[in-house]
Amino acid sequence: MTMPKNTTLSTWARNISPSPTLAVDAKAKELKAAGEDVCGFGAGEPDFDTPDFIKEACGKALADGKTKYAPAPGIPDLRAAIAQKYVSDNGIAGVRPEQVVVSPGGKYSCYLAIMAVVSPGDEVIIPAPYWVSYPEMVKLAGGMPKMIFAGQESSFKISPEQLREAITPQTRLVIINSPSNPTGTVYTREELAALTQVAIEAGIYIMSDEIYEYLLYDGVKHVSPASFSQEAAESVITVAGFSKTFSMTGWRLGTLMAPAPIAKAVTSIQSQTSSNATTFAQYGALAAMQQWERSMAAVRSMLEVFDRRRMFLLEGLNAIDGIECARAQGAFYLFPKMDAFGLSAMDFAAKLLEEEKVAVVPGEGFGAPGYMRLSYATSDEVIEKGLERLARFCAKL
Ligand SMILES: *Cc1c(COP(=O)(O)O)cnc(C)c1O
């Protein structure tokens, strides 16, 4: 008698899609390794090093033997400093350290937030274009992603009406990401207030992914939905982290700030899955928080460079017939429309890489066919050469 086979992959493993952006990335790396001169616009991280004083604080912690487990929600001083930042910098009244959880990366903070409030069968509203990981994380929680689309015509911003219409009795959560990856779009205070009001009235949570909160241009200001009112603060889970602001992607340090019962649930999930974010890395982050002026000075010098590249890339893209690009005011991405060429973004990107050795990320993975993402977290030389090649490629189509 043979036993039934119980050796198939889990529902979760079978349902999760690998990152669709990886195909182009893998090909680009392969070409580079083979000695090809590839112009890469695929980067999802700043091309700067972590500021020295942050690295030194981490080095000191290591030397001092801060090499043991830390409390699951993070070292107390860091949680307190983050809570204080949310009060003084984001204008969220009365944030307490017990509302803050430090995790191994902003990505993991998003996952923890979703795991804390989404049950199997729940719906989660995700505005498209979206960051590739949101729908997959919702599926890992057993939830159902429900996309609503806002293209370039609406500045990549969903309207309060769109949100209201998408909400059903099964809806638990809506994800807002401003400034946005992949579009760089930043919602205004009024727009965010209106969306927050719709969520509050419907009794659903907002996960506000503010990982790019300090990467802003043209004088626009960041607004946290949790700052609008006490009611808003009770409905919003704010996730952020150190990766993008301080060029610390490899450090794996994210943050989550939520009403205390949610932060407590998140801490339990973290305690059973990752335990804590790397202990000595947290001391580097603590230096970034405690020496805020110095940190912001480092951010400002990075922004100056990003801003110049942004305008250079934007003008170059809009000078190409058939490409139409909006002036994004945040993060380090531009998200032009390229559907005039009669090619899918996937085919366009593959052909562009093949023929001109330029790597861009096709829009399909972000729920936005007909668009492509270009990161300007790369050198002026790469942008200049990449634009020339892209123009030549488009002229041939
Ligand atoms: C980069 C990114 C994150 C988190 O990055 P970590 O490196 O995990 O801190 C979260 N959300 C968005 C939209 C991002 O682009």
The ligand as a Gaussian input file, in Angstrom:
#p B3LYP/6-31G(d) Opt

LIG

0 1
 C       12.622000      49.995000      -1.019000
 C       11.196000      49.963000      -0.603000
 C       10.770000      49.460000       0.643000
 C       11.636000      48.850000       1.706000
 O       12.938000      48.684000       1.508000
 P       13.853000      47.945000       2.573000
 O       15.166000      47.873000       1.903000
 O       13.247000      46.628000       2.872000
 O       13.882000      48.820000       3.801000
 C        9.440000      49.528000       0.956000
 N        8.551000      50.041000       0.112000
 C        8.904000      50.536000      -1.080000
 C        7.855000      51.111000      -1.937000
 C       10.233000      50.506000      -1.492000
 O       10.557000      50.961000      -2.710000

